[in-house]
Amino acid sequence: MRRHLQQVRGQLVGFALLSAFATAVYLLTMDTSVSWWDCGEFIATGWLLQVGHPPGAPTYQLLSHLFMLLSFGDPMLVAPLSNALSALAGGLTVGVLFLTLGQLGCRRLAAAVGALCYLFCDTAWFSAVESEVYSLAMLFCALDVWIALRYRSKGDTRLIVLLALLLGLGVGVHLMTLLTVPALLLIVLPTLVRRSRWGWVVPLAALFFCLGLTTYLIVPIRAAANPPVNEGNPSTPEAFARYLKRDQYAKAPLYPRMWRERDAANWQDWTYGLDGVAGNVVYGVNYQLGYMYGRYLMYNFIGRENLKSHRVVLFVLPFLLGLWGLLRHRRRSRWAFWVVMLLFLFGGAVLNLYLNHPCYEPRERDYAYVLSFYAFALWIGVGADSVNLRRWRWLLLLAPLTLALGNWSDHNRHGSHSVHDIALNHLQSCDNGALLVTLGDNDTFPLWYLQQVEHRRTDVEVCNINLNGYMSTMALIESSLSQRPVYFSQYFADRFSRFYEGRLRCEGFCWRLLPEGGETADAAPLLRHINDSIEWHVVDGEYLDLVSTRFMAAWERNLASMGIDPRTGR
């Protein structure tokens, strides 16, 4: 009894220490403002409880709103508090991974090695320092697996009800949580059937799963209130059903693998000129499974060979430990091996088959496979537990240490202002009461954040062509031109400038659409936006990702096109 209590106490102490340490790392390196892609949308929709892109993330939205209330009305604290939710969720996930390895029979040092390797891996770290759903979704996934393992060892049927509730709530964060179901069934069903209690447990678990899904009720309720961001307007049952089914997005079929016609020019890079069934198979293995999944697995546990900070000789240690753990796990426990294998496959290869990635994606998609990387971290722990180093076992800590050293510099976003400044400079480039037409996520969502959270330049109307529709946007541009200034973002101008030859003039970060006939007499005063309103808060060593670099390069090209020195603004 005493030994059991000591083991439990050791597990809880390890969980607390690792969770606190991981949370501290993520808080120290998290972005202190808005980030690229969906982050600006999540902050804005969470702050005002608005309707984001389908199929929604109501559980995440409600929890992020609770965190944001700690700002007590200070708009500059809203984004950091929203980011802190991801940091806390990521830190707790590391602790739960440690507990899960304990349930799988690993000793505490080995469990800590596996947990720390997950803490410092590329994808988990990236998601834990910004306002995205994946860090919180992984916490729900990790809790589901751990609770299922607890049920198998303890047999307490109340854990099944808790598991069902968390699974339902997790769906309200991201559908990725459903990928754990095959592994959960393998853990739970044999014990449930053996104890002959499934007759009443299953209906009760189904009820609590549905209770977890009730967070989705805020979507039609808030849509009916017509908030500023109301994507798809799912206020009616029919519109809500379309919203949940993601009807606005193109559906990738399972076959053919090469399904998007506009990618035909790129297929040749991956199929070696083959077509038909053979070409699809080669493309699926070479590009989709290799480039769009295997490459990310290597990024996480070997490193990015094209970045100087990742050229660390011992960086391959986590991957080798994971491979050793995979090989040893089946010998130690065939049942536990298949539990982790189901997590690894459904979070990786099976998901890759379903997603059917087009060639090429607009951004890296490694975040989609974070569950698979979590499973590999479990194998790292098993591998560390299977290495017989006796008194030198502490050398196993070199694996997470090399990950930390290799990844710190390009995951540390503390003091980063580039996304905030680029977005603000888009708004400041516009004249009073202007219409600003944008094309994608990165020139839209950060602007929503600035206008709706920080209340910057709310006089500017932002119109995204992807959400507003091509014909409606073009009609809005022509009807607005005689009444107010019209500006194009860099992305929109790159795509549609051919329709406005001789009518675009660079002003700051945007392109002003001139009336038919070209320049106007008031051209000189309007250029005040470049010298008087554009501001930067760049500091040495600031985190600059590829998107930030491209925006800043476009800014310098725009200045050069007008004969203005980027350093002086004159």
Disulfide bonds with the S-S distance in Angstrom:
none
